Amino acid sequence: MAKRWNRRPEGSTWGDWGDDDELGRINLLTPQKVLQGVREVQAGVTFCLSLPLDLPGGTVLNQRRYPPRLAPTEDMDGNPEVFYNVRMSEMPDFGDPKYVDVWADDSVTLWLQYSTQWDSLAHVGAEFDADGDGVEEAVYYNGYRAGTDLLGPLRPDDDPAGDGTPHACFARHLGLEHMAFHGVQGRGVLVDLRHHLGDDWTPVGLDTLQEIMAADGVVVEPGDMLLLHTGFATKVVEWDKQIDPRQVFTSCSYLDAKDDALLDWIAESQISALVADNYAVEGLLGKDRDPSRHSFLPIHHLCLFKLGVPLGELWYLHELAAWLRQHDRSRFLLTAPPLRLPGIVGSPLTPVATV
């Protein structure tokens, strides 16, 4: 097979873990890094870092993403099955007819990036001249190609999975099943932006980030998963699905993607993952007046396209942040695998922090 790229983006990690790598900096979650996380466990207390997956509610945050739709499966007569009462005698060879069981089964239609989620390396690509022939191609991390390695939207008769089921979108490469199989466990490090900045809509550049880290004694080392507590997910819970369209985009702090020094720091830090409890880690600032050709979301471009750093969004960090501050700590064991569902570009999850 011909090499997918002859040029890689400046400052990228393409090829650092091999020509066919699909993990990026998740490769930094080595056995040694897992042990570092395990050594942070002192109290044996666990924290759920997921919102209820039916939050934020409605479609105010993103009109293309909808709340989960839960439904029962069918009973043996083709009717919706809700607490279906079946006598074992009705089932051949299933045992003594004196036993009676009650069953419930359900199904869900799930928008994978509606609530607490991972963004995969297949989520954001860019137009880039990876061939070095003067013509830009639509490519993703490590040179995987749109239309070949990542497909969608597809015609109804397309069947990329080979299972008879057409897919609206399908990642033949860079899907989150690779991250799930590798395992996502290691040392998490939390920076408590909300404690210092409150709930105002505040950009956080490198100077502000480092001042807060220094004040709280936070140190980030290569392979750590960095979590930013802004308080936004706490607001989501408080709003209880009644979201003000103005407040939702003007509440709590966010990383300032226009700060080049911050982007350089993210690259140099060698973090394995970047997570926040807000909608996109970086701020959605509306129409950009910059006339030059550039990325709409610079941190997504840097992390997903160039560095291979998965992004976590809408994580719930309220109780964890409070406990860590009470105990003068910032590090913990983080376990956060996505769904092992082949071909997905985003995934809900239920991360667990153990302190």
Residue frames as qw, qx, qy, qz and C-alpha x, y, z in Angstrom:
[[0.000, 0.888, 0.460, 0.000, 0.00, 0.00, 0.00],
 [0.371, 0.552, -0.040, 0.745, 1.31, 3.44, -0.92],
 [0.294, -0.267, -0.498, 0.771, 2.12, 5.71, 1.98],
 [0.040, 0.806, 0.590, -0.013, -0.79, 8.00, 2.73],
 [0.016, -0.997, -0.028, 0.069, 1.31, 11.14, 3.09],
 [0.724, 0.327, -0.105, 0.598, 4.62, 12.62, 2.01],
 [0.083, 0.427, -0.246, 0.866, 4.23, 15.78, 4.07],
 [0.391, -0.569, -0.695, 0.202, 2.88, 16.12, 7.55],
 [0.115, -0.924, -0.167, -0.324, 1.56, 19.32, 9.15],
 [0.299, 0.514, -0.477, 0.647, 4.19, 21.36, 10.95],
 [0.262, -0.359, 0.569, -0.692, 4.32, 20.44, 14.61],
 [0.859, -0.105, -0.136, -0.483, 2.17, 17.34, 14.17],
 [0.505, -0.406, 0.752, -0.120, 2.75, 13.85, 15.56],
 [0.872, 0.376, -0.077, -0.303, 1.85, 12.05, 12.33],
 [0.784, 0.409, -0.453, 0.117, 3.95, 8.92, 12.03],
 [0.138, -0.651, 0.609, -0.433, 5.47, 9.19, 15.52],
 [0.617, -0.189, 0.701, -0.304, 3.88, 5.84, 16.46],
 [0.439, 0.061, 0.847, 0.295, 4.01, 4.30, 13.01],
 [0.109, 0.015, -0.517, -0.849, 2.52, 4.86, 9.58],
 [0.403, -0.365, -0.732, -0.411, -0.71, 3.06, 10.50],
 [0.142, -0.167, -0.669, 0.710, -1.21, 4.54, 13.96],
 [0.259, -0.571, -0.537, -0.565, -4.82, 5.35, 14.87],
 [0.552, -0.610, -0.504, 0.264, -4.36, 6.30, 18.53],
 [0.110, 0.829, -0.098, 0.540, -2.22, 9.42, 18.56],
 [0.023, 0.547, -0.579, 0.604, -1.22, 10.47, 22.03],
 [0.869, -0.320, 0.074, -0.370, -3.36, 7.80, 23.62],
 [0.836, 0.259, -0.412, 0.253, -0.18, 5.80, 22.96],
 [0.120, 0.540, -0.512, 0.657, 1.26, 7.73, 25.93],
 [0.739, -0.395, 0.231, -0.494, -1.10, 5.83, 28.25],
 [0.527, 0.358, -0.766, 0.091, 1.53, 3.18, 28.88],
 [0.742, -0.375, -0.546, 0.099, 1.57, 0.62, 31.72],
 [0.435, -0.057, -0.373, 0.818, 3.85, 3.02, 33.59],
 [0.185, -0.261, -0.055, -0.946, 1.28, 5.80, 33.18],
 [0.678, -0.417, -0.482, -0.367, -1.49, 3.53, 34.44],
 [0.680, -0.267, -0.519, 0.444, 0.61, 2.75, 37.51],
 [0.160, 0.127, -0.194, 0.960, 1.11, 6.46, 38.12],
 [0.470, -0.370, -0.244, -0.763, -2.66, 6.84, 38.15],
 [0.764, -0.347, -0.542, -0.032, -3.11, 3.87, 40.47],
 [0.531, -0.080, -0.462, 0.706, -0.60, 5.35, 42.93],
 [0.125, -0.304, 0.041, -0.944, -2.83, 8.43, 43.24],
 [0.658, -0.447, -0.463, -0.392, -5.56, 6.31, 44.86],
 [0.150, 0.266, -0.671, 0.676, -5.45, 6.97, 48.59],
 [0.427, -0.037, 0.453, -0.782, -9.04, 7.15, 49.83],
 [0.135, 0.167, 0.966, 0.143, -10.74, 4.62, 47.54],
 [0.326, 0.599, 0.422, -0.598, -13.51, 7.14, 46.77],
 [0.346, 0.224, 0.687, 0.598, -15.00, 7.16, 43.25],
 [0.237, 0.552, 0.161, -0.783, -16.71, 9.92, 41.32],
 [0.540, 0.523, 0.625, 0.211, -18.96, 9.61, 38.28],
 [0.168, -0.431, 0.196, 0.865, -17.85, 12.18, 35.70],
 [0.048, 0.287, 0.735, 0.613, -20.80, 11.84, 33.33],
 [0.415, 0.040, 0.110, -0.902, -23.90, 13.94, 33.04],
 [0.616, 0.323, 0.674, -0.248, -27.17, 12.04, 32.75],
 [0.329, -0.030, 0.659, 0.675, -27.07, 11.30, 29.04],
 [0.153, 0.725, 0.628, 0.237, -30.42, 13.02, 28.42],
 [0.152, -0.906, -0.064, 0.389, -28.83, 16.35, 29.38],
 [0.036, -0.082, -0.251, 0.964, -28.43, 19.15, 28.36],
 [0.308, 0.577, 0.673, -0.346, -31.97, 18.72, 27.01],
 [0.436, 0.831, 0.165, -0.304, -33.43, 19.90, 23.73],
 [0.769, 0.339, 0.239, 0.487, -31.29, 21.00, 20.81],
 [0.035, -0.996, -0.002, 0.085, -30.18, 24.49, 21.87],
 [0.482, -0.629, 0.476, 0.381, -26.49, 23.54, 22.04],
 [0.069, -0.278, 0.770, 0.571, -26.49, 21.83, 18.65],
 [0.664, 0.266, 0.076, -0.695, -29.49, 21.61, 16.36],
 [0.647, 0.324, -0.634, -0.273, -28.14, 18.38, 14.79],
 [0.296, 0.104, -0.891, 0.328, -27.91, 16.47, 18.07],
 [0.614, -0.418, -0.243, -0.624, -30.98, 15.18, 19.86],
 [0.492, -0.421, 0.622, -0.441, -31.66, 13.66, 23.28],
 [0.012, -0.103, 0.991, 0.088, -31.70, 9.86, 23.50],
 [0.689, -0.038, -0.166, -0.704, -34.92, 8.15, 22.47],
 [0.177, -0.186, 0.934, -0.246, -35.65, 5.15, 24.67],
 [0.732, 0.052, -0.243, -0.634, -38.12, 2.50, 23.58],
 [0.736, -0.209, 0.614, -0.195, -39.10, -1.05, 24.55],
 [0.060, 0.227, -0.875, -0.423, -38.24, -4.01, 22.39],
 [0.685, -0.055, -0.355, -0.634, -40.98, -6.28, 21.08],
 [0.635, -0.231, 0.662, -0.325, -42.49, -9.19, 22.96],
 [0.348, -0.072, 0.899, 0.257, -42.99, -12.60, 21.41],
 [0.397, 0.638, 0.659, -0.026, -46.17, -11.43, 19.68],
 [0.398, 0.418, 0.297, 0.760, -44.53, -8.36, 18.15],
 [0.233, -0.899, -0.281, -0.243, -45.98, -5.92, 20.67],
 [0.103, 0.716, -0.421, 0.547, -43.94, -3.42, 22.72],
 [0.751, -0.223, -0.584, 0.212, -42.47, -5.31, 25.65],
 [0.112, -0.587, 0.361, -0.716, -42.80, -3.59, 29.02],
 [0.381, -0.255, 0.738, -0.494, -42.55, -5.84, 32.07],
 [0.709, 0.125, -0.499, -0.482, -43.73, -8.73, 29.92],
 [0.613, -0.304, 0.630, -0.367, -44.96, -11.62, 32.03],
 [0.663, 0.322, -0.599, -0.315, -44.09, -15.02, 30.53],
 [0.854, -0.310, 0.363, -0.208, -44.67, -18.52, 31.91],
 [0.160, -0.521, 0.796, 0.264, -41.78, -20.84, 31.29],
 [0.594, 0.219, 0.772, -0.053, -44.29, -23.46, 30.08],
 [0.536, 0.788, 0.141, -0.268, -44.87, -21.23, 27.03],
 [0.217, 0.771, -0.575, -0.164, -41.24, -21.72, 26.06],
 [0.975, 0.078, -0.197, -0.065, -40.30, -25.22, 24.89],
 [0.851, 0.064, -0.298, 0.427, -37.52, -26.94, 26.81],
 [0.114, 0.664, -0.264, 0.690, -36.92, -23.99, 29.13],
 [0.104, 0.190, -0.758, 0.615, -37.48, -25.79, 32.39],
 [0.073, -0.385, -0.862, 0.321, -40.07, -26.36, 35.05],
 [0.064, -0.578, -0.474, -0.661, -43.41, -24.62, 34.21],
 [0.433, -0.722, -0.495, 0.214, -43.97, -23.68, 37.86],
 [0.399, -0.366, -0.031, 0.840, -41.54, -20.77, 37.49],
 [0.261, 0.874, 0.383, 0.147, -42.84, -17.39, 36.35],
 [0.493, -0.215, 0.052, 0.842, -40.49, -14.60, 35.26],
 [0.199, 0.923, 0.259, -0.202, -41.05, -10.95, 34.42],
 [0.656, 0.078, 0.293, 0.691, -38.96, -9.48, 31.61],
 [0.169, 0.936, 0.093, -0.294, -38.07, -6.01, 30.36],
 [0.650, 0.051, 0.371, 0.661, -35.94, -5.17, 27.32],
 [0.170, 0.903, 0.165, -0.358, -35.29, -1.82, 25.74],
 [0.655, 0.329, 0.271, 0.624, -33.56, -0.08, 22.85],
 [0.151, -0.808, -0.095, 0.561, -32.22, 3.42, 22.35],
 [0.558, 0.679, 0.169, 0.445, -31.58, 5.79, 19.48],
 [0.547, -0.694, -0.030, 0.468, -28.53, 7.68, 20.61],
 [0.403, 0.870, -0.122, 0.256, -26.80, 10.73, 19.19],
 [0.858, -0.104, -0.282, 0.417, -23.27, 9.85, 20.22],
 [0.400, 0.131, -0.196, 0.886, -22.07, 13.41, 20.87],
 [0.288, -0.738, -0.397, -0.464, -25.16, 14.78, 22.60],
 [0.601, -0.789, 0.011, -0.127, -23.96, 14.71, 26.20],
 [0.472, -0.688, 0.532, 0.144, -20.76, 13.62, 27.99],
 [0.864, 0.500, 0.056, -0.003, -18.55, 12.44, 25.13],
 [0.543, -0.386, 0.458, 0.588, -15.22, 11.77, 23.51],
 [0.540, 0.772, -0.145, -0.301, -14.38, 13.44, 20.21],
 [0.886, -0.045, 0.345, 0.308, -12.31, 10.99, 18.17],
 [0.285, -0.450, 0.444, 0.720, -9.46, 11.75, 15.78],
 [0.220, 0.330, 0.770, 0.500, -12.01, 11.07, 13.02],
 [0.030, 0.779, 0.539, -0.319, -14.18, 13.98, 14.18],
 [0.150, 0.942, -0.045, -0.296, -12.20, 16.84, 12.63],
 [0.756, 0.099, 0.323, 0.560, -9.88, 16.81, 9.63],
 [0.005, -0.789, 0.088, 0.608, -8.56, 19.52, 7.35],
 [0.731, 0.674, 0.043, 0.091, -7.71, 20.37, 3.78],
 [0.399, -0.751, 0.468, 0.241, -3.97, 19.79, 3.59],
 [0.653, 0.612, -0.422, -0.147, -1.47, 18.92, 0.87],
 [0.773, -0.433, 0.463, -0.038, -0.36, 15.60, 2.34],
 [0.893, 0.324, 0.228, 0.216, 0.91, 14.35, -1.04],
 [0.392, -0.584, 0.263, 0.660, 3.22, 17.31, -1.53],
 [0.442, 0.316, 0.627, 0.559, 1.92, 17.80, -5.08],
 [0.012, 0.012, 0.081, 0.997, 0.56, 21.31, -4.55],
 [0.493, -0.336, -0.478, -0.645, -3.05, 20.13, -4.27],
 [0.308, -0.255, 0.638, -0.658, -4.83, 20.01, -0.92],
 [0.482, -0.192, -0.820, -0.242, -6.76, 16.88, 0.05],
 [0.632, -0.532, 0.073, -0.559, -9.36, 16.34, 2.76],
 [0.628, 0.150, -0.717, 0.263, -7.40, 14.35, 5.34],
 [0.680, -0.692, -0.055, -0.234, -7.51, 13.42, 8.99],
 [0.470, -0.725, 0.503, -0.015, -4.90, 12.52, 11.61],
 [0.550, -0.321, 0.725, 0.263, -1.94, 10.56, 10.25],
 [0.120, 0.327, -0.611, -0.711, -3.06, 11.19, 6.68],
 [0.279, 0.336, 0.899, -0.030, -6.21, 9.06, 6.65],
 [0.026, -0.033, -0.445, -0.895, -8.38, 10.20, 3.75],
 [0.497, 0.345, 0.382, -0.698, -11.91, 11.46, 3.56],
 [0.711, 0.435, -0.212, -0.511, -13.90, 9.39, 1.08],
 [0.642, 0.319, -0.697, -0.003, -11.59, 6.38, 1.45],
 [0.348, 0.039, -0.798, 0.491, -10.77, 5.84, 5.11],
 [0.123, 0.362, 0.589, -0.712, -13.66, 7.89, 6.46],
 [0.014, -0.316, -0.734, -0.601, -16.98, 7.80, 4.65],
 [0.039, -0.656, -0.697, 0.287, -20.20, 9.72, 4.82],
 [0.689, 0.128, 0.481, -0.527, -22.88, 10.64, 4.18],
 [0.173, -0.135, 0.909, 0.354, -23.55, 7.55, 2.08],
 [0.543, 0.002, -0.452, -0.708, -26.18, 6.44, -0.39],
 [0.784, -0.235, 0.286, -0.498, -28.78, 4.03, 1.02],
 [0.975, 0.175, -0.125, -0.063, -27.30, 1.08, -0.89],
 [0.323, 0.639, -0.609, 0.341, -23.75, 1.60, 0.43],
 [0.901, -0.408, -0.109, -0.094, -22.58, -1.01, 2.92],
 [0.254, 0.744, -0.551, 0.279, -19.10, -0.11, 4.25],
 [0.511, -0.463, 0.638, -0.343, -19.38, -2.46, 7.23],
 [0.353, 0.221, -0.868, -0.270, -20.22, -5.42, 5.02],
 [0.113, 0.120, 0.897, -0.409, -23.05, -6.45, 7.31],
 [0.006, 0.523, 0.777, 0.352, -25.99, -5.44, 5.16],
 [0.186, -0.825, -0.429, 0.318, -26.58, -2.27, 7.15],
 [0.391, 0.669, 0.095, 0.625, -26.07, 1.10, 5.40],
 [0.484, -0.517, -0.314, 0.633, -24.34, 3.76, 7.48],
 [0.148, 0.973, 0.169, 0.054, -24.78, 7.52, 7.35],
 [0.080, 0.864, -0.471, 0.157, -21.18, 7.89, 8.46],
 [0.983, -0.158, 0.006, 0.091, -18.45, 5.32, 8.92],
 [0.061, -0.845, 0.531, 0.025, -14.82, 5.55, 10.03],
 [0.941, 0.197, -0.264, 0.071, -12.88, 2.69, 8.49],
 [0.630, 0.102, -0.389, 0.664, -9.93, 4.15, 10.36],
 [0.074, 0.274, -0.314, 0.906, -9.57, 6.38, 13.46],
 [0.602, -0.512, -0.390, -0.473, -12.87, 5.16, 14.95],
 [0.359, -0.643, 0.436, -0.517, -13.11, 5.11, 18.72],
 [0.979, -0.151, -0.079, -0.111, -13.10, 1.32, 18.91],
 [0.704, 0.370, -0.391, 0.463, -9.29, 1.49, 18.76],
 [0.078, -0.543, 0.414, -0.726, -9.15, 3.80, 21.77],
 [0.802, -0.352, 0.110, -0.470, -11.59, 1.53, 23.61],
 [0.965, 0.070, -0.236, 0.094, -9.53, -1.58, 22.88],
 [0.444, 0.478, -0.453, 0.608, -6.30, 0.10, 24.01],
 [0.520, -0.586, -0.531, 0.322, -7.95, 1.15, 27.26],
 [0.081, 0.705, -0.042, 0.703, -8.24, 4.67, 28.55],
 [0.709, -0.676, -0.194, 0.061, -6.88, 4.61, 32.06],
 [0.601, 0.265, -0.238, 0.715, -4.12, 6.61, 33.68],
 [0.299, -0.411, -0.405, 0.760, -3.47, 9.72, 35.70],
 [0.071, 0.812, 0.425, 0.393, -5.96, 12.54, 35.47],
 [0.342, -0.188, -0.253, 0.885, -5.05, 16.08, 36.51],
 [0.011, 0.810, 0.570, 0.139, -7.73, 18.67, 37.22],
 [0.216, 0.074, -0.078, 0.970, -7.42, 22.45, 36.92],
 [0.052, -0.671, -0.697, 0.247, -10.23, 24.20, 38.80],
 [0.175, 0.299, 0.243, 0.906, -10.91, 27.26, 36.65],
 [0.332, -0.699, -0.482, -0.411, -14.31, 27.88, 38.22],
 [0.598, -0.588, -0.355, 0.413, -12.86, 28.36, 41.69],
 [0.406, -0.300, 0.061, 0.861, -10.77, 31.25, 40.43],
 [0.018, 0.051, 0.421, 0.905, -12.94, 32.70, 37.64],
 [0.426, 0.291, 0.482, -0.708, -16.51, 32.04, 38.70],
 [0.540, 0.430, 0.724, 0.017, -19.28, 31.56, 36.15],
 [0.264, 0.793, -0.080, -0.543, -18.55, 34.53, 33.90],
 [0.842, 0.493, 0.167, 0.141, -17.89, 33.89, 30.21],
 [0.253, -0.869, 0.369, 0.209, -14.12, 34.25, 30.39],
 [0.795, 0.514, -0.313, 0.080, -11.40, 33.36, 27.90],
 [0.729, -0.596, 0.302, 0.148, -8.48, 31.48, 29.43],
 [0.576, 0.719, -0.378, 0.089, -5.13, 32.04, 27.78],
 [0.779, 0.119, -0.497, 0.363, -1.82, 30.55, 28.78],
 [0.100, 0.410, -0.443, 0.791, -0.99, 33.25, 31.33],
 [0.632, -0.348, 0.141, -0.678, -4.28, 32.76, 33.17],
 [0.941, -0.049, -0.312, -0.118, -4.02, 28.98, 33.01],
 [0.656, 0.220, -0.512, 0.508, -0.50, 28.94, 34.40],
 [0.145, -0.439, 0.368, -0.807, -1.36, 31.43, 37.15],
 [0.806, -0.283, 0.022, -0.520, -4.21, 29.18, 38.31],
 [0.915, 0.071, -0.380, 0.117, -2.07, 26.07, 38.11],
 [0.395, 0.364, -0.509, 0.673, 0.69, 27.75, 40.11],
 [0.400, -0.434, 0.259, -0.765, -1.78, 28.99, 42.75],
 [0.893, -0.199, 0.078, -0.396, -3.14, 25.47, 43.22],
 [0.380, -0.530, 0.756, 0.066, 0.14, 23.62, 42.85],
 [0.878, 0.344, 0.284, -0.174, -1.00, 21.75, 39.73],
 [0.128, -0.564, 0.698, 0.423, 1.70, 20.05, 37.68],
 [0.866, 0.403, 0.108, -0.276, 1.02, 18.39, 34.33],
 [0.349, -0.492, 0.734, 0.311, 3.45, 15.77, 33.01],
 [0.376, 0.293, -0.682, -0.555, 3.68, 13.87, 29.70],
 [0.303, -0.126, -0.936, -0.125, 0.92, 11.28, 29.32],
 [0.110, 0.301, 0.648, -0.691, -1.42, 12.93, 31.85],
 [0.006, 0.598, 0.677, 0.429, -5.06, 13.47, 30.93],
 [0.095, -0.034, -0.238, 0.966, -5.87, 17.12, 31.61],
 [0.114, -0.660, -0.733, -0.119, -9.34, 18.03, 32.89],
 [0.061, 0.186, -0.072, 0.978, -10.66, 21.61, 33.10],
 [0.120, -0.598, -0.757, 0.235, -13.43, 22.42, 35.56],
 [0.046, 0.259, 0.175, 0.949, -15.31, 25.50, 34.32],
 [0.243, 0.241, 0.612, -0.713, -18.64, 24.88, 36.05],
 [0.418, 0.142, -0.408, -0.799, -20.60, 24.68, 32.80],
 [0.451, -0.142, -0.861, -0.189, -21.85, 21.12, 33.34],
 [0.107, -0.304, -0.708, 0.628, -22.97, 22.14, 36.83],
 [0.298, 0.276, 0.008, -0.914, -25.05, 24.85, 35.16],
 [0.437, 0.032, -0.724, -0.533, -26.49, 22.28, 32.76],
 [0.307, -0.277, -0.886, 0.209, -27.72, 20.22, 35.72],
 [0.017, 0.367, 0.449, -0.815, -29.15, 23.33, 37.40],
 [0.327, 0.191, -0.303, -0.874, -30.99, 24.38, 34.22],
 [0.462, 0.159, 0.827, -0.278, -32.76, 20.99, 34.24],
 [0.374, 0.340, 0.752, 0.423, -33.40, 20.98, 30.46],
 [0.123, 0.922, 0.364, -0.049, -34.79, 24.54, 30.56],
 [0.601, -0.165, 0.163, 0.765, -31.87, 26.22, 28.80],
 [0.156, 0.895, 0.087, -0.408, -31.76, 29.93, 28.01],
 [0.795, 0.493, 0.159, 0.316, -30.32, 30.19, 24.46],
 [0.183, 0.890, -0.230, 0.348, -28.30, 33.24, 25.46],
 [0.557, -0.695, 0.426, -0.159, -26.93, 31.95, 28.75],
 [0.959, -0.029, 0.262, 0.100, -25.85, 28.64, 27.30],
 [0.734, 0.475, 0.041, 0.484, -23.31, 30.32, 25.02],
 [0.124, 0.743, -0.219, 0.620, -22.17, 33.02, 27.44],
 [0.721, -0.640, 0.132, -0.232, -21.59, 31.13, 30.70],
 [0.852, -0.404, 0.266, 0.200, -18.36, 29.98, 32.33],
 [0.117, -0.751, 0.510, 0.403, -14.77, 30.00, 31.15],
 [0.903, 0.395, 0.167, 0.034, -13.27, 28.43, 28.05],
 [0.651, -0.271, 0.332, 0.627, -9.84, 28.00, 26.49],
 [0.247, 0.846, -0.066, -0.467, -8.82, 30.96, 24.33],
 [0.837, 0.219, 0.405, 0.295, -7.94, 29.37, 21.00],
 [0.400, 0.884, 0.005, 0.242, -6.66, 32.71, 19.69],
 [0.381, -0.826, 0.415, 0.017, -3.77, 32.58, 22.15],
 [0.740, 0.496, -0.454, 0.017, -0.92, 31.07, 20.17],
 [0.008, 0.519, -0.750, 0.409, 1.11, 30.59, 23.35],
 [0.710, -0.116, 0.502, -0.480, -1.66, 28.39, 24.74],
 [0.903, 0.368, -0.098, -0.199, -1.69, 26.27, 21.58],
 [0.448, 0.593, -0.630, 0.226, 2.08, 25.88, 21.82],
 [0.318, -0.409, 0.700, -0.490, 1.77, 24.81, 25.45],
 [0.881, 0.070, 0.253, -0.393, -0.84, 22.16, 24.62],
 [0.813, 0.485, -0.322, 0.001, 1.52, 20.75, 22.00],
 [0.292, 0.578, -0.653, 0.394, 4.60, 20.86, 24.23],
 [0.568, -0.419, 0.464, -0.535, 2.86, 19.48, 27.33],
 [0.326, 0.173, -0.915, -0.163, 2.45, 16.01, 25.75],
 [0.556, 0.016, 0.543, -0.629, -0.89, 15.50, 27.46],
 [0.142, 0.053, 0.953, 0.263, -2.62, 12.35, 26.23],
 [0.047, -0.632, -0.721, -0.281, -6.15, 13.80, 26.34],
 [0.003, 0.063, -0.165, 0.984, -7.80, 17.19, 26.89],
 [0.224, -0.539, -0.809, -0.070, -11.15, 17.31, 28.69],
 [0.094, -0.116, 0.227, -0.962, -13.52, 20.05, 29.83],
 [0.142, 0.432, 0.826, -0.334, -16.97, 20.20, 31.36],
 [0.309, 0.563, 0.049, -0.765, -18.11, 22.75, 28.76],
 [0.780, 0.501, 0.218, -0.306, -19.47, 22.33, 25.27],
 [0.787, 0.597, -0.077, 0.136, -16.33, 22.45, 23.11],
 [0.751, -0.259, -0.075, 0.603, -13.30, 23.01, 25.39],
 [0.266, -0.019, 0.139, 0.954, -12.60, 26.19, 23.40],
 [0.246, 0.511, 0.369, -0.736, -15.02, 29.08, 22.98],
 [0.351, 0.517, 0.668, 0.405, -17.55, 29.33, 20.15],
 [0.175, -0.452, -0.119, 0.867, -17.16, 32.99, 19.33],
 [0.469, 0.746, 0.340, -0.329, -19.44, 33.35, 16.33],
 [0.676, 0.702, 0.099, 0.201, -18.47, 34.81, 12.96],
 [0.656, -0.413, 0.151, 0.613, -14.73, 35.36, 12.65],
 [0.284, 0.931, 0.006, -0.228, -13.57, 38.60, 11.02],
 [0.419, -0.519, 0.608, 0.431, -10.16, 37.17, 10.22],
 [0.658, 0.597, -0.142, -0.436, -9.97, 37.22, 6.38],
 [0.115, 0.515, -0.839, -0.137, -7.19, 34.62, 6.21],
 [0.815, -0.017, -0.501, -0.291, -7.83, 30.94, 5.62],
 [0.038, -0.379, 0.765, -0.520, -7.85, 29.26, 9.01],
 [0.292, -0.246, -0.923, 0.049, -9.58, 26.72, 11.22],
 [0.435, -0.612, -0.279, -0.599, -12.99, 27.48, 12.71],
 [0.772, -0.622, 0.046, -0.124, -12.00, 25.64, 15.93],
 [0.331, 0.736, -0.566, 0.170, -8.21, 25.97, 16.36],
 [0.403, -0.444, 0.742, -0.299, -7.95, 23.69, 19.41],
 [0.884, 0.199, 0.366, -0.211, -9.94, 20.97, 17.67],
 [0.680, 0.692, -0.242, 0.017, -7.65, 21.38, 14.65],
 [0.041, 0.698, -0.672, 0.244, -4.53, 21.22, 16.79],
 [0.528, -0.306, 0.720, -0.329, -5.59, 18.31, 18.99],
 [0.829, 0.231, 0.459, -0.221, -7.57, 16.06, 16.68],
 [0.730, 0.682, -0.039, -0.017, -5.93, 16.75, 13.32],
 [0.351, 0.768, -0.483, 0.232, -2.30, 17.47, 14.21],
 [0.157, -0.550, 0.720, -0.393, -1.45, 16.01, 17.62],
 [0.596, -0.096, -0.785, -0.141, -3.80, 13.05, 17.95],
 [0.002, 0.000, 0.680, -0.734, -5.19, 14.24, 21.30],
 [0.211, -0.538, -0.765, -0.286, -8.84, 13.20, 21.85],
 [0.140, -0.282, 0.184, -0.931, -11.13, 15.85, 23.30],
 [0.196, -0.436, -0.855, 0.199, -13.62, 15.23, 26.09],
 [0.153, -0.289, -0.109, -0.939, -16.62, 17.53, 26.26],
 [0.616, -0.409, -0.136, -0.659, -19.50, 18.07, 28.69],
 [0.565, -0.072, -0.758, 0.317, -17.95, 15.96, 31.43],
 [0.506, -0.769, -0.182, -0.344, -19.41, 16.46, 34.91],
 [0.585, 0.263, -0.497, 0.585, -16.68, 17.51, 37.34],
 [0.339, -0.738, 0.009, -0.584, -18.53, 19.25, 40.18],
 [0.821, -0.559, 0.045, -0.105, -18.11, 16.81, 43.08],
 [0.874, 0.087, -0.068, 0.474, -14.64, 15.71, 42.02],
 [0.300, 0.615, -0.116, 0.720, -13.39, 19.30, 41.92],
 [0.484, -0.730, 0.088, -0.473, -14.86, 20.03, 45.36],
 [0.932, -0.351, 0.007, 0.091, -13.29, 16.91, 46.89],
 [0.752, 0.276, -0.087, 0.592, -9.88, 17.57, 45.38],
 [0.059, 0.703, -0.136, 0.696, -9.89, 21.16, 46.65],
 [0.693, -0.648, 0.048, -0.313, -10.96, 20.07, 50.12],
 [0.922, -0.295, 0.143, 0.206, -8.06, 17.61, 50.24],
 [0.083, -0.847, 0.395, 0.346, -5.49, 19.86, 48.55],
 [0.582, -0.073, 0.738, 0.334, -5.09, 17.50, 45.61],
 [0.444, 0.583, -0.198, -0.651, -5.33, 17.70, 41.83],
 [0.315, 0.352, -0.831, -0.295, -4.39, 14.17, 40.66],
 [0.741, -0.010, 0.495, -0.454, -6.39, 10.93, 40.54],
 [0.301, -0.012, 0.901, 0.313, -6.85, 7.67, 38.67],
 [0.523, 0.406, -0.016, -0.749, -9.05, 8.24, 35.62],
 [0.350, 0.102, 0.908, 0.206, -10.84, 5.42, 33.81],
 [0.379, 0.584, 0.132, -0.705, -12.65, 6.64, 30.69],
 [0.288, -0.004, 0.823, 0.490, -13.06, 4.22, 27.76],
 [0.480, 0.217, -0.182, -0.830, -15.44, 5.08, 24.91],
 [0.873, 0.168, 0.320, -0.327, -17.89, 2.56, 23.49],
 [0.313, -0.300, 0.800, 0.414, -16.22, -0.23, 21.55],
 [0.618, 0.601, 0.452, -0.231, -18.49, 0.34, 18.57],
 [0.555, -0.022, 0.485, 0.676, -16.63, 0.10, 15.24],
 [0.285, 0.491, 0.491, 0.661, -16.68, 3.12, 12.98],
 [0.186, -0.899, -0.396, 0.030, -17.90, 5.80, 15.41],
 [0.406, 0.527, -0.099, 0.740, -16.41, 9.30, 15.42],
 [0.224, -0.477, 0.362, -0.769, -17.80, 10.26, 18.83],
 [0.569, -0.216, -0.793, 0.030, -18.91, 8.34, 21.89],
 [0.538, -0.693, 0.068, -0.475, -20.80, 8.81, 25.12],
 [0.588, 0.143, -0.703, 0.373, -19.07, 7.44, 28.20],
 [0.614, -0.757, -0.120, -0.189, -19.28, 7.23, 31.96],
 [0.458, 0.508, -0.531, 0.501, -15.82, 8.23, 33.20],
 [0.747, -0.621, -0.237, 0.026, -14.82, 7.34, 36.73],
 [0.201, 0.695, -0.476, 0.501, -12.28, 9.18, 38.88],
 [0.836, -0.413, -0.342, 0.121, -10.81, 7.30, 41.83],
 [0.043, 0.829, -0.311, 0.463, -9.00, 9.32, 44.50]]
